[in-house]
Amino acid sequence: MTINSLFYNINEQTVEDWTGFGLQDIKDRVIRTPLPPLQTFLEDPLRLLRTIRFKNRFDFTPVSELLEAAANPDVKDGICQTLSYESIVIELDKMLRGSNAHKAIADLHKFNLLSILFKFPEDLLYF
């Protein structure tokens, strides 16, 4: 995310915005990825979970291209096939400890990620 790619140069005592969008995105309260979102999420599906966490932590709005990429079935497959249980748990823990945990859960539901992240036994009885 562009808001996560800002660096503080301790020698110059300035913020470096390597993407050219990070500072403006903070002002505009939007989340975008430096590269095309689908490419970003396919390269590292954990970035989708981090996007949800940052969105709700800072109450930012994702750009529409990011929402489209998040809904891509290949991204969901990537979560299942490439992410470790530990990395998923770490991101979920950070989401659930935030002040907008309910919104994070709603976003996980919106993107049909709950059934991927929380696997229940198939023979579980529902009431």
Summary of the structure (lengths in Angstrom):
residues: 127
radius of gyration: 16.0
end to end distance: 40.8
largest distance: 61.4
contacts: 343
relative contact order: 0.13
helix: 58%
strand: 9%
